[in-house]
Amino acid sequence: MKVRNELNNLEVFVRVVGPLPDTGVNDKIVIKISKSAYDRLGAIDPKFRVQVTYYK
């Protein structure tokens, strides 16, 4: 899956591990990424807008 930060157009490819648990913490969250993916995307906020592209 390709994840692109909408603020700076940096992209990273990530591996899907599994579905997010259905808890209140994950409300309104589409995807969780690793710390290294977060750093490579140049994110500065804990929650930020991304574009997700899925490849088969």
Sequence and secondary structure as in RCSB ss.txt:
>XXXX:A:sequence
MKVRNELNNLEVFVRVVGPLPDTGVNDKIVIKISKSAYDRLGAIDPKFRVQVTYYK
>XXXX:A:secstr
 EEEETTT  EEE         SGGGTT      HHHHHHTT  SSS  EEEE   
